[in-house]
Every structure is written in structure tokens, then in C-alpha cells.
Amino acid sequence: MQRRYIHIESPEALSVQQDELRAPAAGELAIAVHFAGINRADLLQRLGLYPVPEDASPILGLEVAGEVIALGPDVEGFAVGDRVAALVQGGGYASAAIARADHSLLLPDTIGSREAAALPEALLTVWHNVFTLGRLAPGETLLVHGGGSGIGSIAVQMAKVRGARVVATAGGPEKCDWVKSLGADVVADYNDGNLRETLAGAGFAGAIDVVLDMAGGDFAALNLELAAPDGRIVCIGVMRGSKAEIELVQILMKRLVLTGSTLRGMGMSGRASGFRSLREEVMPEVKAGRITPHIHSVLPLSEAMAAHELMQSGQHFGKILLDCRGD
Ligand SMILES: NC(=O)c1ccc[n+]([C@@H]2O[C@H](COP(=O)([O-])OP(=O)(O)OC[C@H]3O[C@@H](n4cnc5c(N)ncnc54)[C@H](OP(=O)(O)O)[C@@H]3O)[C@@H](O)[C@H]2O)c1
């Protein structure tokens, strides 16, 4: 089948091209993509700063939602015509894409493919980092830096649904209000220059069980101060910088765990295992409407560059999507 896809002409230019989508191999689905999610990693890939693994498509796009149009051999649990959301090995910015069945989620009737395109990266990232690596338990306190991001907004909701207390940071009063409306118990503005004092004054010094940190930089030292004994700090991004000066004594005195991950680094079987947990533990909450992705804007596939510029501007709350159904 013919597909339209986004080609990286240069770091400053993207174009729409056309080619033939290959047939799905064993264990794979071909999907007519309705919507594709924009992720920070896509911006880095466009700039040449995120090397594409050998087994991945060089086409941008890590997550899609749409309809199954063909099945490869040995696929169980999916049929042509099913509505799905999937993590893809590149190739999401396209009118059709290939996904592994074990990296795909069947969609309940209660969620449209528009919202569903915002789910695969965020659900898996939060599940793996907050609940698997971070071992967040009911009654514990989670600190989410970047609570207004696609990832952070899902982290806030997943942690609340699973009985945790949630503290979040966001940039500016409007974003803080929005993150509060998602269910966060306390939200602090990282732009006001008093983040350390605000969080310590609210009683969180030495009281945070798990930190989901996409900021890094100077927040690394703050995370160690805020962490409770036996706390877990999970690094998933470095929006404030990849270098930090930290007080190692905090780690030994409080027996802290400092860890992190990337989805690509989980490998195929690690991601498939994460998707099994999502089907069992998280999709029922999505189906019931207790975890709802917030879509900030949807742009046509041909405006992928404008979508990247919007993400770069940082003005969005939640998720930016591409409509891949035809301009
Ligand atoms: N490791 C993984 O597996 C994995 C997977 C997916 C994403 N990620 C990472 O997770 C992060 C969020 O991804 P996304 O796609 O959800 O992107 P996004 O919606 O653009 O979110 C970026 C977030 O970073 C925050 N931020 C930006 N600059 C900041 C600064 N100087 N200080 C503090 N916070 C700052 C923003 O906060 P405000 O908008 O409130 O300013 C926003 O919440 C990115 O760093 C991405 O690379 C990691």
C-alpha cells in the first residue's frame, strides 16, 4: 500500500514524501495511522542528535493510533479493522505504519484514536519508570517534574489512580493551575525562583518517596534533598542539563536509589513485557476514563515542522499530535 510520510530534508526542513509500505512480518501489524504523537526525541532526531537504531525506521514518529489494515504471520489477539494504539520503531509520521503486535494496545470504545495516539509513549514511560524502577506504592509521595508535559500529565493521573500523593512542578501559574486540575495535590512553579523553599516549606524536605525527573541539571541536587529515606529518583530527561553537582552523602545517609531509563534501551522484550502490564493494570483505568490524555493541539501531517516548533516553544500543555488521515 502507498503511504505518505515525513522525510527529514535537513535539521530545518521536513517534506512529505510517498512510498510503498512493506508488508507486516511475523508478529507485526500494518496500521492505517489516524493520529501520531509528537515526542521530544523526534525534535532531537530531526536535529541529528538522536541516533536511530539499526533495526528502526529512519522516518520520524514513535507512537500512533489508527486501524489495523493487515496482519503478519503468527499474530494473535488482533484482527483487521481493530482500533489500536502502538509504539513504533520509527515511521509514525505517516499515513500507514508497521508496529509489533506485542507493542500495541487494543482500544476500548470509550477512547477515540485522537486521544489514544497520546498514550503509548506516556503510559509505558510512566509505568516503567515510576512503578517498575521507582516501585511507587499506594500511600507514598511522588514528585513529578514537568507535570504539564505529555509524560508528566499522565504520571500525575496514573499515580493518583494508584493511591499515591502527587507533588508536581510546572513553569508558570497557568501551567500550575492546569496540573492541579489533573489531580496533583501540590504544584510548585519552577519559574518563580523559590522552588526549594516552596517545597521545603510545604513539608516535602526528606519526604518524597519517588521522583520522576525529566529536568536534571540543578534539580538533581534538589531531588536528593527532597528524597525520603529509601527514596528512588528516576531520571528520564535532562531539560535543565545533563551535568549536575550533587551531595553524595545524601545517597548513603538516606540509602537512595538514583536510576533512569530510555524506552529504546528497554529492548523489544522489555517493551513487550511493559505492554502486558499496561493491558492488565492500566488500560482498565483508561477505559473507565480515570486516566485521560490531554491533547493541546492537532496539526496536519504536512505541518510536522510547525508541530516541532510548537513543542520547542514550550507553550503547550499535554500532547501535540499530527492528523495523518489526509490533508
Ligand atoms: N526516558 C524515556 O523513556 C522518555 C520517554 C519519553 C519522554 N522522555 C522525556 O520526558 C520529557 C517530556 O517529554 P514530552 O514528550 O512529554 O515533552 P513535553 O511535553 O515537551 O514536556 C517537556 C517538559 O519539560 C519541562 N521543562 C522544560 N524546560 C524545563 C526547565 N528548564 N526546567 C524544568 N522543567 C522544564 C516542561 O515544563 P513546563 O512546560 O511546565 O515549562 C515540560 O513539562 C522529555 O525530556 C523527554 O525527552 C523520556
The ligand as an SDF file (V2000), in Angstrom:
LIG
                    3D

 48 52  0  0  0  0  0  0  0  0999 V2000
   13.4040    8.1990   29.1410 N   0  0  0  0  0  0  0  0  0  0  0  0
   12.3130    7.9070   28.4640 C   0  0  0  0  0  0  0  0  0  0  0  0
   11.9770    6.7460   28.2530 O   0  0  0  0  0  0  0  0  0  0  0  0
   11.4690    9.0200   27.9410 C   0  0  0  0  0  0  0  0  0  0  0  0
   10.3370    8.7480   27.1610 C   0  0  0  0  0  0  0  0  0  0  0  0
    9.5600    9.8160   26.7290 C   0  0  0  0  0  0  0  0  0  0  0  0
    9.9330   11.1250   27.0650 C   0  0  0  0  0  0  0  0  0  0  0  0
   11.0540   11.3370   27.7990 N   0  0  0  0  0  0  0  0  0  0  0  0
   11.4650   12.6870   28.1910 C   0  0  0  0  0  0  0  0  0  0  0  0
   10.4420   13.2170   29.0170 O   0  0  0  0  0  0  0  0  0  0  0  0
   10.3950   14.6210   28.8320 C   0  0  0  0  0  0  0  0  0  0  0  0
    8.9690   15.0270   28.4800 C   0  0  0  0  0  0  0  0  0  0  0  0
    8.6660   14.5650   27.2020 O   0  0  0  0  0  0  0  0  0  0  0  0
    7.3570   15.0470   26.4720 P   0  0  0  0  0  0  0  0  0  0  0  0
    7.3360   14.4060   25.1500 O   0  0  0  0  0  0  0  0  0  0  0  0
    6.2100   14.8580   27.4020 O   0  0  0  0  0  0  0  0  0  0  0  0
    7.7180   16.5920   26.2360 O   0  0  0  0  0  0  0  0  0  0  0  0
    6.9960   17.9520   26.5530 P   0  0  0  0  0  0  0  0  0  0  0  0
    5.5180   17.7660   26.5760 O   0  0  0  0  0  0  0  0  0  0  0  0
    7.5360   18.9760   25.6420 O   0  0  0  0  0  0  0  0  0  0  0  0
    7.4930   18.2900   28.0240 O   0  0  0  0  0  0  0  0  0  0  0  0
    8.6800   18.9230   28.3770 C   0  0  0  0  0  0  0  0  0  0  0  0
    8.5640   19.2290   29.8680 C   0  0  0  0  0  0  0  0  0  0  0  0
    9.8100   19.6870   30.3560 O   0  0  0  0  0  0  0  0  0  0  0  0
    9.5680   20.7820   31.2240 C   0  0  0  0  0  0  0  0  0  0  0  0
   10.6970   21.7040   31.1530 N   0  0  0  0  0  0  0  0  0  0  0  0
   11.1900   22.2720   30.0340 C   0  0  0  0  0  0  0  0  0  0  0  0
   12.2340   23.0540   30.3490 N   0  0  0  0  0  0  0  0  0  0  0  0
   12.3660   22.9870   31.6960 C   0  0  0  0  0  0  0  0  0  0  0  0
   13.2700   23.5740   32.6250 C   0  0  0  0  0  0  0  0  0  0  0  0
   14.2470   24.4040   32.2330 N   0  0  0  0  0  0  0  0  0  0  0  0
   13.1100   23.2740   33.9270 N   0  0  0  0  0  0  0  0  0  0  0  0
   12.1300   22.4360   34.3570 C   0  0  0  0  0  0  0  0  0  0  0  0
   11.2440   21.8350   33.5170 N   0  0  0  0  0  0  0  0  0  0  0  0
   11.3790   22.1150   32.2040 C   0  0  0  0  0  0  0  0  0  0  0  0
    8.3420   21.4660   30.6980 C   0  0  0  0  0  0  0  0  0  0  0  0
    7.7140   22.1540   31.7470 O   0  0  0  0  0  0  0  0  0  0  0  0
    6.7700   23.4490   31.5090 P   0  0  0  0  0  0  0  0  0  0  0  0
    6.0150   23.2150   30.2210 O   0  0  0  0  0  0  0  0  0  0  0  0
    5.9060   23.4890   32.7020 O   0  0  0  0  0  0  0  0  0  0  0  0
    7.6910   24.6150   31.4060 O   0  0  0  0  0  0  0  0  0  0  0  0
    7.5230   20.2830   30.1930 C   0  0  0  0  0  0  0  0  0  0  0  0
    6.7230   19.8060   31.2410 O   0  0  0  0  0  0  0  0  0  0  0  0
   11.4180   14.9850   27.7680 C   0  0  0  0  0  0  0  0  0  0  0  0
   12.5990   15.3680   28.4170 O   0  0  0  0  0  0  0  0  0  0  0  0
   11.6060   13.6580   27.0410 C   0  0  0  0  0  0  0  0  0  0  0  0
   12.8570   13.5720   26.4190 O   0  0  0  0  0  0  0  0  0  0  0  0
   11.8120   10.3190   28.2470 C   0  0  0  0  0  0  0  0  0  0  0  0
  1  2  1  0
  2  3  2  0
  2  4  1  0
  4  5  1  0
  4 48  2  0
  5  6  2  0
  6  7  1  0
  7  8  2  0
  8  9  1  0
  8 48  1  0
  9 10  1  0
  9 46  1  0
 10 11  1  0
 11 12  1  0
 11 44  1  0
 12 13  1  0
 13 14  1  0
 14 15  2  0
 14 16  1  0
 14 17  1  0
 17 18  1  0
 18 19  2  0
 18 20  1  0
 18 21  1  0
 21 22  1  0
 22 23  1  0
 23 24  1  0
 23 42  1  0
 24 25  1  0
 25 26  1  0
 25 36  1  0
 26 27  1  0
 26 35  1  0
 27 28  2  0
 28 29  1  0
 29 30  1  0
 29 35  2  0
 30 31  1  0
 30 32  2  0
 32 33  1  0
 33 34  2  0
 34 35  1  0
 36 37  1  0
 36 42  1  0
 37 38  1  0
 38 39  2  0
 38 40  1  0
 38 41  1  0
 42 43  1  0
 44 45  1  0
 44 46  1  0
 46 47  1  0
M  CHG  2   8   1  16  -1
M  END
$$$$
